[in-house]
């Protein structure tokens, strides 16, 4: 059995494959960057109102036919804001809700004008693990796209 690093043919094939995949990766990264930039801009406005935001931004693919659920630890007495967005140029529109212990949806949505993002407000009645459920809307279902979320509280 030969070592692939010693085979010039396999090295050439690997380099060719990497060069062909590179444009796809940079396009994907751009959409992640767009979604992240949007949630960061939304959070900056809320910081002026006294909200503190966690340092980590959740970024994953959001498919047209399957939503995402992000587990979050929430504390009674806090007022939470979840900034959620997809790239504006994607044409995808989203909606979201906080699911409580029993799976009951809640929260108030303030959508961006183009539907590509929203601020979800929620005040938990109990401390515990919740889920933020995100999905594409029926009118905005198009394709898989990047989705970003950042959590703030006061």
C-alpha positions in Angstrom: 0.0 0.0 0.0 1.5 3.3 -1.0 1.6 6.5 1.0 -0.5 9.2 -0.7 2.0 11.9 0.1 4.6 10.0 -2.1 2.3 9.8 -5.1 2.5 12.9 -7.3 -0.7 12.0 -9.0 -2.7 11.9 -5.7 -1.1 15.2 -4.6 -2.1 16.8 -7.9 -5.7 15.4 -7.6 -5.9 16.8 -4.0 -4.6 20.2 -5.0 -7.1 20.3 -7.9 -10.0 19.4 -5.7 -9.0 22.0 -3.1 -8.8 24.7 -5.8 -12.2 23.8 -7.2 -13.8 23.8 -3.7 -12.2 27.1 -2.6 -14.7 29.4 -4.4 -17.6 27.5 -2.8 -16.1 27.9 0.6 -15.5 31.6 0.2 -19.1 32.2 -1.1 -20.4 30.3 2.0 -18.2 32.2 4.3 -19.5 35.5 2.8 -23.0 34.5 3.7 -22.0 33.6 7.2 -20.2 37.0 7.5 -23.3 38.8 6.2 -25.6 37.1 8.7 -23.1 37.7 11.6 -22.7 41.4 10.6 -26.5 41.8 10.7 -26.9 40.4 14.2 -23.9 42.4 15.4 -25.5 45.6 14.1 -28.8 44.7 15.7 -27.1 44.0 19.0 -25.2 47.2 18.9 -28.5 49.1 18.9 -29.8 47.1 21.9 -26.6 47.7 23.8 -27.5 51.4 23.8 -30.6 50.3 25.7 -28.6 48.5 28.4 -28.6 45.0 27.1 -25.5 42.9 27.5 -24.7 40.4 24.8 -22.9 37.1 25.2 -19.6 37.0 23.3 -20.4 33.9 21.1 -22.4 34.1 18.0 -24.2 30.9 16.9 -24.0 30.4 13.1 -25.4 27.3 11.3 -27.1 26.4 8.1 -30.9 26.9 8.0 -32.5 24.7 5.4 -35.8 25.4 3.7 -37.6 22.4 5.0 -36.0 21.9 8.4 -35.6 24.6 11.1 -33.1 24.8 13.9 -33.4 24.7 17.7 -30.8 26.4 19.8 -30.7 25.4 23.4 -30.3 28.3 25.8 -30.1 28.7 29.6 -32.4 31.5 30.7 -32.9 33.0 34.2 -36.1 34.2 35.7 -36.1 38.0 36.1 -34.0 38.7 33.1 -35.3 40.3 29.9 -33.8 38.6 26.9 -33.3 39.7 23.3 -32.3 37.2 20.6 -31.0 38.8 17.4 -31.4 36.4 14.5 -30.6 36.9 10.9 -29.8 35.4 7.5 -28.0 37.2 4.7 -30.2 39.9 3.3 -29.4 39.1 -0.3 -30.4 35.5 0.2 -34.1 36.3 -0.2 -34.9 34.0 2.7 -37.3 35.2 5.4 -37.3 33.8 8.9 -39.4 33.5 12.0 -38.6 32.3 15.5 -40.0 31.5 18.9 -38.7 30.6 22.4 -39.9 27.1 23.4 -40.5 26.6 27.1 -40.2 23.4 29.2 -43.4 22.0 27.7 -42.6 23.0 24.1 -45.1 26.0 24.2 -43.9 28.8 21.9 -43.5 32.3 23.2 -41.8 35.6 22.7 -42.5 38.8 20.8 -41.0 39.3 17.3 -39.8 42.6 15.9 -38.9 41.7 12.2 -36.4 43.6 10.0 -38.1 45.4 7.1 -36.9 42.8 4.5 -37.8 39.8 6.7 -34.2 38.5 6.8 -33.8 39.1 10.5 -35.7 39.7 13.7 -35.3 40.5 17.3 -37.1 38.0 19.6 -37.9 39.3 23.1 -38.6 36.9 26.0 -39.0 37.1 29.8 -38.8 33.6 31.3 -41.1 32.8 34.2 -38.7 30.1 35.4 -35.0 29.5 35.4 -34.0 26.6 33.1 -33.1 25.3 29.7 -35.2 26.7 26.8 -34.9 26.4 23.0 -35.0 29.1 20.4 -36.7 27.6 17.4 -35.8 29.2 14.0 -37.3 28.4 10.6 -37.8 29.9 7.2 -41.3 31.3 6.6 -43.6 29.9 3.9 -43.3 33.0 1.8 -39.6 33.1 2.2 -38.5 29.5 1.7 -35.9 29.3 -0.9 -32.7 27.4 -0.1 -30.2 26.5 2.6 -28.5 29.7 3.9 -26.5 30.7 6.9 -28.3 31.8 10.0 -26.7 33.7 12.9 -28.0 34.3 16.5 -26.6 36.3 19.4 -28.2 36.5 22.9 -28.5 39.5 25.0 -30.1 40.2 28.4 -30.6 42.8 31.1 
